[in-house]
């Protein structure tokens, strides 16, 4: 199944330029692999005068998690707001994302979840170079779709 940027926009509560992922390379019940080229864009909404900080990769990972929840049906209904409850074991191996030449590959693996709370392990890479990794716990807002 090919999942496009337009498909992704229907699965997450982000719209327009804040939809950071360009596509899903592959996914199954426990894992998703997404890609993005927008980390190099001068109009990236997370970019500041200093560029696009590598820690902004957490938002790319969070969107991959949301897409995974939508594709697997673990998050029922319309996209809901998710609140990042915690980050653990985050390792940032660079200062910026916008100076990386290749496609950004975002991998997220479901560690645990019950539909209201999920924990994922995530990794961002450009080629074989790991840029950011860690674990994230997200609490989903019950019964409300994101605005």
Buried (B, 14 or more C-beta within 10 A) or exposed (E): EEBEBEBBBEBBBBEEEBBBBBBBBEBEEEBBBBBBEBBBBEEBBBBEEEBBBBBBBBBBBBBBBBBBBBBBEBBEEEBBEBEBEEBEEBEBEBEBBBEBEBBBBBBBBBEEBEEEEBBBBBBBBBEEEBBBBBBBBBBBEEEEEBE
